[in-house]
Amino acid sequence: MLDYAALDALAAVVREGSFERAARALHVTPSAVSQRVRLLEERIGCALVVRAQPCTATEAGRRLCQHVDQVRLLEQDLHGAVPALAPAGDGAPARVPLPVAVNADSLATWFAAPLAKFAAEAPVLLHLSVDDQDHTADWLRSGAVLAAVTGTARPATGCNSRPLGAMRYVAAASPAFVRQFFAAGVGAATLAAAPSLVFSAKDELQDRWVRRLCHRHVELPRHTLPSPQAFATAAAAGMGWGMQLLPLVAPLLASGELVELLPGTPLDVPLHWQHARAAGALVDALGRQVRAAARTALLQA
């Protein structure tokens, strides 16, 4: 039988990033948290926490954190179905953590609204992790989250996958930037000389668009800007060209502050909603909210 007080301590350390903050969240002393985690590690026979700043979970620790998150959600479902099993008290039901991964562009445009609506109605505390859409599925595989917006259609082990629609991107820059770097046209030579914008080292959208255009890899000079809003602002200011999320930059395109490098060459990125099958009714409810919002916000097949 697992020691759920120890599992709660482990999950709190990973979620809060330190033993001290975990102790405050659990209303116990840091030494109590440390002892619970140490005893759990002794029983499992391996380290569960990387003791650094911040503390992070090992592979085994992530699996246990995912398990305790699922148990909490399932218990919340059971309390709703059988109220007599709910803990005694006259307040609102205790909120349970629900870890979710999402790409930054979705969070900056359409995803926040269904998330906020769900959080206002459900007894949860949402914990969001932001990563590239081609990498959020890794968070599910590792056990760090229970649901994710991902660019991967194939479900992670133990998960379900549902299509959401596609985000449309256009290659755009300021008119002055286009005149400076693309007066001779948009091709391999001019793209190799023109500074581009990328969200992070994981962002491959610019490379994908260039490969489709030039039919080969072109090494692009890059500025890194990990913010969807800054990405658009920097392009309008002439810093570089990049694959801009169309709903976010439509006003800039309409005003002429941004122009497409090659009109009629959008890049559509399909998105999917994946979630752990054993996560329970609360995660199912979140999925319904997300899919409903996606039907109006994203391009549908």
DOKOLNU-606788 format. One record per atom (N, C-alpha, C): atom name; z, y, x. Coordinates in steps of 0.05 Angstrom, whole numbers. Each point is the difference from the previous one (the first is absolute). Layout:
<rs>
  site      c3      c2      c1
    CA       Z       Y       X
...
</rs>
This chain:
<rs>
  site      c3      c2      c1
     N       0     -24      17
    CA       0      24     -17
     C       0      25      18
     N     -18      18      -6
    CA      -1      25      16
     C      23      18      -6
     N       8      15      19
    CA      21      20      -3
     C     -14      27      -8
     N       1       7     -26
    CA     -15      23      -9
     C      14      26       9
     N      25       0       5
    CA      13      24      11
     C     -12       6      28
     N      -4     -21      16
    CA     -12       3      26
     C     -29       8      -2
     N     -14     -12     -19
    CA     -28       8      -4
     C      -3      29      -9
     N      18       9     -17
    CA       0      28      -8
     C       5      18      24
     N      18      -8      18
    CA       5      16      24
     C     -25       1      17
     N     -13     -23       4
    CA     -25       0      16
     C     -21      18     -12
     N      -4      -2     -26
    CA     -21      16     -13
     C       7      30       2
     N      25       7      -2
    CA       9      28       2
     C      -5      11      28
     N       6     -16      20
    CA      -5       9      28
     C     -30       5       5
     N     -17     -18     -10
    CA     -29       3       4
     C     -10      24     -17
     N      10       2     -24
    CA      -9      22     -17
     C       9      27      10
     N      25       2       8
    CA      12      26       8
     C      -5       6      30
     N      -6     -20      16
    CA      -7       5      28
     C      23       0      19
     N      25      -3     -10
    CA      23      -2      18
     C      23     -13     -14
     N      19     -11      16
    CA      24     -13     -12
     C      18      21     -13
     N       1      24      11
    CA      17      21     -12
     C     -10       8     -27
     N     -26       6      -3
    CA     -10       8     -26
     C       1     -23     -20
     N      -4     -25      10
    CA       2     -23     -18
     C      29      -2     -11
     N      19       6      18
    CA      28      -2      -9
     C       6      21     -22
     N     -11      24       4
    CA       4      21     -21
     C     -13      -9     -26
     N     -24     -11       1
    CA     -13      -9     -24
     C      15     -22     -15
     N      13     -17      16
    CA      14     -23     -12
     C      30       6      -5
     N       9      24       8
    CA      28       8      -3
     C      19     -19      14
     N      -8      -8      24
    CA      18     -16      18
     C      -1      13      27
     N      15     -12      19
    CA       1      10      27
     C     -24     -10      16
     N      -8      15      21
    CA     -22     -11      18
     C       7     -26      12
     N      26      -4       7
    CA       8     -26      12
     C      -4     -23     -20
     N       5       5     -26
    CA      -4     -20     -20
     C     -30      -8      -2
     N     -17      20       1
    CA     -29      -5      -1
     C      -8     -16      25
     N       9       9      23
    CA      -7     -14      25
     C       9     -29      -1
     N      24      -5     -10
    CA      11     -27      -1
     C     -17     -17     -19
     N      -7      10     -22
    CA     -16     -15     -20
     C     -27      -8      12
     N     -13      19      13
    CA     -26      -5      12
     C       3     -20      22
     N      21       3      17
    CA       4     -18      23
     C       4     -29     -10
     N      17      -3     -21
    CA       5     -27     -10
     C     -25     -12     -12
     N     -16      17     -13
    CA     -25     -11     -12
     C     -19      -8      23
     N      -1      15      22
    CA     -17      -8      22
     C      10     -26      13
     N      26      -3       2
    CA      11     -24      11
     C      -7     -24     -18
     N       1       4     -26
    CA      -7     -22     -18
     C     -30      -7       1
     N     -17      21       1
    CA     -29      -5       1
     C      -8     -10      27
     N      14       9      21
    CA      -7      -9      27
     C     -20      17      15
     N      -3      25      -9
    CA     -19      18      14
     C       7      29      -7
     N     -10      18      15
    CA       4      29      -5
     C     -15       7     -26
     N      13      17     -16
    CA     -12       9     -25
     C      -6      30       1
     N      13      14      18
    CA      -3      30       3
     C      -5       7      29
     N     -20      17       4
    CA      -4      12      26
     C      17      25       1
     N      21       0      16
    CA      20      21       1
     C     -11      23      17
     N     -15      18     -13
    CA     -12      23      13
     C       3      24     -18
     N     -13      22       6
    CA       0      24     -17
     C     -28       6     -10
     N      -6      -7     -25
    CA      17     -13     -20
     C       1     -30       4
     N      19     -13     -13
    CA       1     -29      -1
     C     -23     -11     -16
     N     -12     -21       9
    CA     -22     -13     -14
     C       5     -30      -3
     N     -14     -13     -18
    CA       4     -29      -4
     C     -18     -16      18
     N      10     -23       9
    CA     -17     -19      13
     C     -17     -14     -22
     N     -18     -18       8
    CA     -16     -15     -20
     C      18     -15     -19
     N      21     -14      10
    CA      18     -14     -17
     C      16      19     -18
     N       8      23      12
    CA      14      20     -16
     C     -16      11     -23
     N     -26       5       5
    CA     -18      10     -21
     C      -2     -20     -23
     N      -1     -26       7
    CA      -2     -20     -21
     C      25      -1     -17
     N      23       3      13
    CA      25       1     -15
     C       3      25     -17
     N     -10      22      11
    CA       1      25     -16
     C     -18      -2     -25
     N     -24     -12       4
    CA     -17      -4     -23
     C      13     -18     -21
     N      14     -21      10
    CA      13     -18     -19
     C      22      15     -16
     N      16      16      13
    CA      22      13     -14
     C     -12      22     -19
     N     -22      13       7
    CA     -13      18     -18
     C     -10     -14     -25
     N     -12     -24       4
    CA     -10     -15     -23
     C      23      -9     -18
     N      22      -9      12
    CA      23      -9     -15
     C      11      23     -17
     N       2      24      11
    CA      11      23     -14
     C     -18       6     -24
     N     -26       0       4
    CA     -18       6     -22
     C       2     -21     -22
     N       1     -26       8
    CA       3     -21     -20
     C      26       2     -15
     N      21       7      14
    CA      26       3     -14
     C      -1      23     -20
     N     -15      22       8
    CA      -3      22     -19
     C     -15      -9     -25
     N     -20     -16       4
    CA     -15     -11     -23
     C      19     -16     -18
     N      17     -17      13
    CA      18     -17     -15
     C      21      16     -16
     N      10      22      12
    CA      19      17     -13
     C     -13      13     -25
     N     -26       6       2
    CA     -13      11     -24
     C      -4     -20     -22
     N      -5     -25       8
    CA      -4     -21     -20
     C      26     -10     -11
     N      21      -1      17
    CA      26     -10      -9
     C      21      21       7
     N       4      20     -17
    CA      17      23       7
     C      29      -8       7
     N       9     -23     -11
    CA      28      -8       6
     C       4      -7      30
     N     -22      -5      14
    CA       2      -6      29
     C       1      25      17
     N      -6      23     -12
    CA       0      25      16
     C      28       6       9
     N       2      13      24
    CA      27       7      10
     C      14      18     -19
     N      26      -2      -2
    CA      16      17     -18
     C      -1      28      10
     N       1      18     -19
    CA      -1      29       6
     C     -12      15     -22
     N       6      26      -2
    CA     -11      16     -22
     C     -22      19       9
     N      -9      -3      25
    CA     -21      18       9
     C     -27     -13      -3
     N     -20      14      12
    CA     -28     -11       0
     C      -2     -24      17
     N     -19     -18      -5
    CA      -3     -24      17
     C      -5       8      29
     N      11     -17      18
    CA      -4       6      29
     C     -29      -2       7
     N      -9      19      16
    CA     -28       0       9
     C      -4     -19      23
     N     -22     -15       0
    CA      -6     -19      22
     C     -23      11      17
     N       1      -5      26
    CA     -22       9      17
     C     -26     -15      -6
     N     -22      15       1
    CA     -27     -12      -4
     C     -18      11      22
     N      -5     -15      21
    CA     -17      10      22
     C     -30      -4      -6
     N     -15      21       4
    CA     -29       0      -6
     C     -15      13      23
     N     -24     -10       7
    CA     -17      12      20
     C     -24      12     -13
     N     -10      23      10
    CA     -23      13     -11
     C     -14      16      22
     N     -26       5      -4
    CA     -14      16      19
     C       4      30      -6
     N      -1      17      20
    CA       7      28      -3
     C     -19      14     -20
     N     -25      -6       0
    CA     -19      14     -18
     C       6      -6     -29
     N       8     -25      -6
    CA       8      -6     -28
     C      25      15      -7
     N      19       0      18
    CA      26      14      -5
     C      -5      30      -5
     N     -19      12      15
    CA      -5      28      -2
     C     -16       8     -25
     N     -11     -19     -14
    CA     -18       6     -22
     C      10     -12     -26
     N      -4     -26      -4
    CA       4     -12     -27
     C      25     -17      -2
     N      12     -10      22
    CA      20     -20      -2
     C      28      10      -7
     N       5      25       7
    CA      27      11      -4
     C       7       2     -30
     N     -19       6     -17
    CA       5       3     -29
     C      10     -25     -13
     N     -14     -23       3
    CA      11     -25     -12
     C      26      -8      13
     N       3       5      25
    CA      25      -7      14
     C      24      16     -12
     N      -4      26      -4
    CA      21      16     -11
     C       6      -8     -29
     N     -20      -6     -15
    CA       4      -8     -28
     C      16     -26      -1
     N      -7     -19      17
    CA      15     -26       1
     C      29       5       9
     N       4      16      21
    CA      27       5      10
     C      18      13     -20
     N     -12      17     -18
    CA      15      13     -21
     C      10     -19     -21
     N     -14     -22      -3
    CA       6     -19     -22
     C      14     -25       9
     N      -3      -7      25
    CA      11     -26      10
     C      24       4      18
     N      19     -19       0
    CA      24       2      17
     C      -6      -8      29
     N     -16      15      14
    CA      -8      -7      27
     C       3      24      18
     N       1      -5      26
    CA      -2      20      20
     C     -24      -7      17
     N     -21      15      -2
    CA     -25      -6      14
     C       1       8      29
     N      -9     -18      17
    CA      -1       5      29
     C     -29      -4       9
     N     -13      22       6
    CA     -29       0       6
     C      -4      -1      31
     N     -19     -17       8
    CA     -10      -1      27
     C     -29       8      -1
     N      -9      18      18
    CA     -27      10       0
     C     -15     -11      24
     N     -24     -12      -6
    CA     -16     -11      22
     C     -30       1      -9
     N     -18      -5      18
    CA     -28      -2      -6
     C      -5     -22     -21
     N     -19       5     -18
    CA      -4     -20     -22
     C      -9     -27      11
     N     -11      -1      24
    CA      -7     -26      12
     C      23     -14      13
     N      24      12       0
    CA      23     -11      14
     C      24      -3     -19
     N       0      11     -24
    CA      23      -2     -17
     C       6     -29      -8
     N     -21     -17      -1
    CA       4     -28      -7
     C      18     -14      21
     N      -1      11      25
    CA      18     -12      21
     C      29       4      -7
     N       7      21     -14
    CA      27       5      -8
     C       9     -22     -20
     N     -18      -8     -17
    CA       6     -22     -19
     C       3     -26      15
     N     -18      -6      19
    CA       2     -25      14
     C      26      -2      16
     N       9      23      11
    CA      24       0      16
     C      26      -2     -17
     N      -3       5     -26
    CA      24       1     -17
     C      13      27      -2
     N     -12      20      12
    CA      13      27       0
     C      -2      13     -27
     N     -20      -6     -16
    CA      -3      11     -27
     C      -6     -22     -20
     N       3       7     -26
    CA      -5     -20     -21
     C     -26       6     -14
     N     -12      24       4
    CA     -25       7     -13
     C     -14      21      18
     N     -27       1      -3
    CA     -15      18      17
     C     -27       7     -12
     N      -9      25       4
    CA     -27       8      -4
     C     -15      -6      26
     N     -20     -17      -1
    CA     -13      -9      25
     C     -30      -1      -3
     N     -14       2      22
    CA     -29      -3       0
     C      -9     -29       2
     N      19     -18       1
    CA      -5     -29       3
     C       0     -13     -27
     N     -22     -14      -8
    CA      -1     -13     -25
     C      14     -27       1
     N      -1     -14      22
    CA      12     -27       2
     C      30       3       0
     N      13     -14     -19
    CA      29       4      -2
     C      15     -12      24
     N      21      14       8
    CA      18     -11      20
     C      14     -25     -12
     N      10     -17      18
    CA      13     -25      -9
     C      23       7     -20
     N      -1     -14     -23
    CA      21       5     -20
     C      -3      24     -16
     N     -24      13       1
    CA      -5      25     -14
     C     -23      -3     -20
     N      -1      18     -19
    CA     -23       3     -18
     C     -15      26       8
     N     -27       0      -5
    CA     -16      23       7
     C     -17       8     -24
     N       0      26      -6
    CA     -16      10     -23
     C     -16      24      10
     N     -26       2      -7
    CA     -16      24       8
     C       9      25     -14
     N       0      22      14
    CA       7      26     -12
     C     -24      18      -4
     N     -20      -2      17
    CA     -22      19       0
     C      -5       9      28
     N     -15      21       4
    CA      -8       8      27
     C       5      30       3
     N       8       8      25
    CA       2      28       8
     C     -27       7      13
     N     -10      24      -7
    CA     -25       9      12
     C       5      21      21
     N     -13      -4      23
    CA       2      18      23
     C     -27      11       6
     N      -1      25      10
    CA     -25      12       9
     C       5      12      28
     N     -21      -3      17
    CA       1      12      27
     C      -4      30      -3
     N      19      16       7
    CA      -1      29      -5
     C      12      16      23
     N      -9      25       2
    CA      10      19      20
     C      -6      28     -10
     N       9      20      15
    CA      -5      27      -8
     C     -29       7       6
     N     -12      19     -15
    CA     -28       8       6
     C      -4       9      29
     N      19      15      11
    CA      -3       9      28
     C       0     -24      19
     N      17     -20      -5
    CA       1     -24      17
     C     -26     -15      -1
     N     -12      -3     -24
    CA     -25     -14      -3
     C     -22      15      15
     N       0      27      -2
    CA     -21      15      15
     C       4      -4      30
     N      24      -1      10
    CA       5      -2      28
     C      -7     -27      11
     N       8     -21     -14
    CA      -3     -27      12
     C     -23     -17     -11
     N     -10       8     -24
    CA     -20     -17     -12
     C     -26      15      -7
     N      -6      21      15
    CA     -24      15      -5
     C     -25     -18       5
     N       3     -19      18
    CA     -22     -18       6
     C       0     -25     -18
     N      18      -1     -19
    CA       1     -23     -18
     C      25     -17       6
     N       6     -18     -19
    CA      23     -18       3
     C     -10     -27       9
     N       7      -6      25
    CA      -8     -26      12
     C      20      -8      22
     N      -6     -21      13
    CA      18     -11      20
     C       7      20      22
     N     -20      15       9
    CA       5      19      22
     C      17      23      -9
     N      -5      12     -23
    CA      15      23      -9
     C      29      -9      -9
     N       2     -24     -12
    CA      26     -10      -8
     C      18      -6      25
     N     -12      -8      22
    CA      15      -6      24
     C      10      25      13
     N     -11      23      -7
    CA       9      26      12
     C      18      16     -19
     N      -1      -6     -26
    CA      15      17     -19
     C      28     -11      -4
     N      21      16       3
    CA      28     -10      -5
     C       2     -10     -29
     N      13     -23      -3
    CA       5     -11     -26
     C      30       1      -5
     N       7      -5     -26
    CA      28      -1      -8
     C       7     -28      -9
     N      23     -11       9
    CA       9     -25      -9
     C      29       3      -9
     N       8     -16     -19
    CA      28       1     -11
     C      19     -12      20
     N      -7     -22      12
    CA      16     -13      20
     C     -17     -19      16
     N      12     -14      19
    CA     -16     -19      16
     C     -11     -23     -17
     N      12      -5     -23
    CA      -9     -21     -18
     C     -24       9     -18
     N      -5      25      -1
    CA     -20      11     -18
     C     -28      -6      10
     N     -15     -17     -14
    CA     -27      -8       8
     C     -22      10     -18
     N       7      19     -18
    CA     -20       9     -19
     C     -23      14      13
     N       6      18      20
    CA     -21      14      14
     C     -18     -19      15
     N      11     -20      13
    CA     -16     -20      14
     C     -17     -16     -19
     N      11      -7     -23
    CA     -16     -15     -19
     C     -24      15     -10
     N       5      26      -6
    CA     -22      17     -10
     C     -22       3      22
     N       9       5      24
    CA     -19       3      22
     C     -16     -25       6
     N      14     -23      -1
    CA     -13     -26       4
     C     -21      -5     -21
     N       6       7     -25
    CA     -19      -4     -22
     C     -24      18       4
     N       5      25      10
    CA     -22      19       4
     C     -17      -7      24
     N      13      -7      23
    CA     -15      -3      25
     C      -6     -29       7
     N      12     -19     -16
    CA      -4     -29       5
     C      10      -9      27
     N      19      14      11
    CA      13      -8      25
     C      26      17       3
     N      17      -9      18
    CA      24      15       6
     C      -6      25      16
     N      13      22      -8
    CA      -2      25      15
     C      29       8       7
     N       5       5      25
    CA      27       9       8
     C       4      29      -8
     N      19       5     -18
    CA       4      27     -11
     C      24      14      13
     N      -3      25       8
    CA      23      16       8
     C      17       5     -24
     N      27      -2       3
    CA      18       0     -23
     C      23      19       2
     N       6      15     -22
    CA      25      12      -4
     C      16     -18     -19
     N      26      -2       3
    CA      17     -16     -18
     C      17      18     -17
     N      -3      -3     -27
    CA      15      16     -19
     C      11     -18     -22
     N      26      -8       2
    CA      11     -19     -19
     C      10      13     -26
     N     -17      15     -13
    CA       7      13     -26
     C     -25       5     -15
     N      -3     -11     -25
    CA     -24       5     -16
     C      -6      29      -4
     N      21      16      -6
    CA      -5      28      -5
     C      -9      15      26
     N      14      -6      22
    CA      -8      12      26
     C     -28      -9       8
     N      -7     -24      -7
    CA     -27     -11       7
     C     -21      18     -12
     N       3       7     -26
    CA     -19      17     -13
     C       1      28      10
     N      24      11       4
    CA       3      27       9
     C     -13       4      28
     N       5     -20      17
    CA     -11       2      28
     C     -30      -1       0
     N     -12     -16     -18
    CA     -29      -2      -1
     C     -11      27     -10
     N      12      12     -20
    CA      -9      26     -11
     C       2      22      21
     N      20      -3      18
    CA       4      20      21
     C     -19      -5      24
     N     -16     -21      -1
    CA     -19      -5      22
     C      10     -17      23
     N      22     -14      -4
    CA      11     -16      21
     C     -17     -25       6
     N     -12     -12     -20
    CA     -16     -24       4
     C     -12      -9     -26
     N     -15     -22       1
    CA     -10     -12     -25
     C      16     -26      -5
     N       1      -8     -25
    CA      15     -24      -7
     C      -8     -10     -27
     N       8     -25      -6
    CA      -4     -12     -26
     C      22      11     -19
     N      -8      18     -17
    CA      18      14     -18
     C       1     -14     -27
     N      25      -3     -11
    CA       3     -12     -26
     C     -11      19     -21
     N     -20      -8     -15
    CA     -15      18     -18
     C      18      14     -20
     N      18     -13     -14
    CA      16      15     -19
     C      17      22      13
     N       8      -4      25
    CA      16      19      14
     C     -15      24       9
     N     -26      -3       7
    CA     -16      22      12
     C     -21      10     -19
     N      -1     -10     -24
    CA     -21      10     -19
     C       0      30      -3
     N      24      13      -2
    CA       0      30      -2
     C     -11      13      25
     N       5     -11      24
    CA     -11      11      24
     C     -30      -4       2
     N     -10     -22     -10
    CA     -29      -4      -1
     C     -13      19     -20
     N      13       4     -22
    CA     -11      18     -21
     C      -1      29      10
     N      20       8      16
    CA       1      27       9
     C     -17       5      25
     N      -9     -22      12
    CA     -16       3      25
     C      16       1      25
     N      27      -4      -2
    CA      16       0      25
     C      -5     -26      15
     N      -8     -21     -13
    CA      -8     -25      12
     C     -28      -7     -10
     N     -16     -13      18
    CA     -26     -10      -8
     C      -2     -28      10
     N     -16     -17     -14
    CA      -5     -27       9
     C     -19       0      23
     N       6     -18      20
    CA     -18      -3      22
     C     -27     -10      -9
     N       0     -21     -17
    CA     -24     -11     -11
     C       5      -5     -30
     N      -8      18     -18
    CA       5      -5     -28
     C     -12     -26     -10
     N      15     -13     -18
    CA     -10     -25     -11
     C       8     -25      17
     N      19       4      18
    CA       8     -23      17
     C      30      -5      -2
     N      11      -3     -24
    CA      29      -4      -2
     C       8     -27      10
     N      26      -3       6
    CA      12     -26       7
     C      21      -6     -20
     N      -3     -22     -15
    CA      19      -9     -20
     C      18     -21      12
     N      26       4      -4
    CA      20     -19      11
     C      15     -13     -24
     N      -5     -26      -5
    CA      14     -14     -22
     C      30      -3       6
     N      16       2     -21
    CA      29      -3       2
     C       9     -23     -18
     N      22     -13       8
    CA      11     -22     -16
     C      30       4      -1
     N      12     -11     -22
    CA      29       0      -3
     C       9     -29       5
     N      17      -3      20
    CA      11     -26       6
     C      30       0      -3
     N      11     -21     -10
    CA      29      -1      -3
     C      10     -29       2
     N      24      -4       9
    CA      12     -26       3
     C       3     -13     -28
     N      -9     -24      -3
    CA       1     -14     -26
     C      28      -2     -11
     N      19      -4      18
    CA      28      -5      -8
     C      17      25      -3
     N     -14      23      -1
    CA      16      26       0
     C      11       7     -27
     N     -10     -11     -22
    CA      12       4     -26
     C     -13      21     -17
     N      12       5     -23
    CA     -11      17     -21
     C      -3      29       8
     N      19      10      16
    CA      -1      28       8
     C     -25       6      17
     N      -7     -18      18
    CA     -24       4      16
     C     -25      -3     -17
     N       1     -19     -20
    CA     -23      -2     -18
     C      -3      26     -16
     N      22      13      -8
    CA      -2      25     -15
     C     -12      22      18
     N       9       1      25
    CA     -12      20      18
     C     -30      -5       3
     N      -8     -25       3
    CA     -28      -6       2
     C     -16       9     -23
     N      10      -2     -24
    CA     -14       9     -24
     C      -4      31       1
     N      21      14       8
    CA      -2      29       3
     C     -21       8      21
     N       0     -14      22
    CA     -18       6      22
     C     -29      -5      -9
     N      -5     -23     -13
    CA     -27      -7      -8
     C     -10      19     -21
     N      17       9     -19
    CA      -8      19     -20
     C      -8      26      12
     N      15      10      20
    CA      -7      25      13
     C     -26      -3      16
     N      -4     -23      13
    CA     -24      -5      16
     C     -25       0     -17
     N       2      -9     -25
    CA     -24      -2     -17
     C     -12      28      -5
     N      16      21       1
    CA     -11      26      -5
     C      -4      16      26
     N      16      -7      21
    CA      -1      16      25
     C     -21     -11      20
     N      -6     -26      -1
    CA     -18     -12      20
     C     -27      -7     -12
     N     -19      -3      17
    CA     -27      -9      -9
     C       2     -29      -8
     N     -10      -6     -24
    CA       0     -27     -10
     C     -27     -13       3
     N       0     -26       4
    CA     -25     -15       3
     C     -16       2     -25
</rs>
